[in-house]
């Protein structure tokens, strides 16, 4: 009985260690990645495809509406390549209102907003604001 419990605990520990460090780990929201190719320094880069692929939209500074861009309510992955060290929050409504969709620290992103944060967190971004938020 004791050997079975020890083996079960070991298997469980191995499974947990193999899982990616998704949404929130010791360094804060987002997963640490190198900046995606073509994501300009200082920008929040938002993509209509997973894994930082597809059409890229770059937001510098705070934007109270993404309505003029095709990425509005169509975000599948995102990366904070800001230079100020500030976090960036993305909301599902204009003027930074409604539900907080995700928050990213500098140098962090999500390659799969839907599978990482849940289906209600992708294809919903409509505004972003920079600050010390995450």
C-alpha positions as CSV (number, residue, x, y, z in Angstrom):
1,X,0.0,0.0,0.0
2,X,2.8,2.4,0.9
3,X,4.7,1.7,-2.3
4,X,1.6,2.3,-4.4
5,X,1.0,5.7,-2.7
6,X,4.7,6.7,-3.2
7,X,4.5,5.6,-6.9
8,X,1.3,7.5,-7.4
9,X,2.7,10.7,-5.8
10,X,5.8,10.4,-8.0
11,X,3.8,10.1,-11.1
12,X,1.6,13.0,-10.1
13,X,4.7,15.2,-9.4
14,X,6.2,14.3,-12.9
15,X,2.9,15.2,-14.6
16,X,2.8,18.6,-12.8
17,X,6.4,19.3,-13.7
18,X,5.7,18.7,-17.4
19,X,2.8,21.2,-17.6
20,X,3.6,24.6,-18.9
21,X,3.7,27.5,-16.5
22,X,0.6,29.2,-17.9
23,X,-1.3,32.2,-16.8
24,X,0.2,33.1,-13.4
25,X,3.6,32.0,-12.1
26,X,6.1,33.5,-9.8
27,X,7.0,36.3,-12.2
28,X,3.5,37.4,-12.8
29,X,0.9,37.2,-15.6
30,X,1.8,35.9,-19.0
31,X,4.4,33.4,-20.1
32,X,8.0,34.5,-20.6
33,X,9.0,34.3,-24.3
34,X,11.5,36.1,-26.5
35,X,9.9,38.9,-28.4
36,X,8.1,37.6,-31.5
37,X,9.7,38.5,-34.9
38,X,8.6,41.9,-36.1
39,X,7.1,42.9,-32.8
40,X,8.4,46.4,-32.4
41,X,10.1,47.5,-29.2
42,X,7.6,49.4,-27.0
43,X,4.5,47.8,-28.5
44,X,1.7,45.6,-27.4
45,X,1.6,43.2,-30.3
46,X,-1.7,41.4,-30.8
47,X,-2.3,38.7,-33.4
48,X,-5.4,37.2,-35.0
49,X,-3.6,33.8,-35.1
50,X,-2.2,31.5,-32.3
51,X,1.5,31.5,-31.5
52,X,2.1,35.1,-32.5
53,X,1.1,34.3,-36.2
54,X,-1.3,35.8,-38.6
55,X,-2.1,39.5,-38.9
56,X,-0.2,41.5,-36.4
57,X,-1.4,44.8,-34.8
58,X,0.9,46.9,-32.7
59,X,-0.4,49.3,-30.1
60,X,1.8,52.0,-28.6
61,X,0.4,53.7,-25.6
62,X,-3.1,53.5,-24.3
63,X,-5.9,52.9,-26.8
64,X,-9.5,53.4,-25.7
65,X,-10.9,51.6,-28.7
66,X,-9.6,49.0,-31.2
67,X,-12.7,49.5,-33.3
68,X,-10.8,51.0,-36.2
69,X,-8.7,47.8,-36.6
70,X,-9.6,44.3,-37.7
71,X,-8.1,42.9,-34.5
72,X,-11.1,44.3,-32.5
73,X,-12.7,41.2,-30.9
74,X,-10.4,39.0,-32.9
75,X,-7.3,38.5,-30.8
76,X,-5.8,35.0,-30.5
77,X,-2.4,35.7,-29.1
78,X,-0.6,38.8,-27.6
79,X,2.8,39.9,-26.4
80,X,4.0,42.9,-24.3
81,X,7.2,44.2,-25.8
82,X,7.0,47.5,-23.9
83,X,10.1,49.3,-22.9
84,X,8.8,51.2,-19.9
85,X,8.4,48.2,-17.7
86,X,4.7,48.8,-17.4
87,X,2.1,46.1,-17.6
88,X,-0.7,46.2,-20.2
89,X,-4.3,45.3,-19.6
90,X,-6.7,44.3,-22.4
91,X,-10.5,44.7,-21.9
92,X,-13.5,43.4,-23.9
93,X,-15.2,46.8,-24.1
94,X,-14.0,50.2,-25.2
95,X,-12.6,52.7,-22.7
96,X,-11.0,50.0,-20.6
97,X,-14.3,48.7,-19.4
98,X,-16.2,45.5,-19.2
99,X,-14.3,42.3,-18.4
100,X,-10.5,42.3,-18.0
101,X,-9.5,39.8,-20.7
102,X,-5.8,39.5,-19.8
103,X,-2.9,41.4,-18.3
104,X,0.7,41.0,-19.4
105,X,4.0,42.0,-17.8
106,X,6.8,43.3,-19.9
107,X,8.4,40.4,-21.9
108,X,5.4,38.1,-21.5
109,X,2.7,36.9,-23.7
110,X,0.1,34.3,-24.5
111,X,0.4,32.1,-27.6
112,X,-3.0,30.6,-27.1
113,X,-5.4,33.0,-25.3
114,X,-8.3,30.5,-25.6
115,X,-6.6,27.4,-24.3
116,X,-4.4,29.2,-21.7
117,X,-7.1,31.5,-20.2
118,X,-10.3,30.0,-21.4
119,X,-12.5,30.5,-24.4
120,X,-14.1,33.6,-23.0
121,X,-10.7,35.4,-23.1
122,X,-9.9,35.2,-26.8
123,X,-11.5,37.1,-29.7
124,X,-12.7,39.7,-27.1
125,X,-10.0,42.5,-26.9
126,X,-11.3,46.0,-27.6
127,X,-9.1,48.4,-25.6
128,X,-5.8,48.4,-23.8
129,X,-4.2,50.5,-21.0
130,X,-0.7,50.6,-19.6
131,X,0.2,50.9,-16.0
132,X,1.3,48.9,-12.9
133,X,-1.7,46.5,-12.9
134,X,-0.9,42.8,-13.1
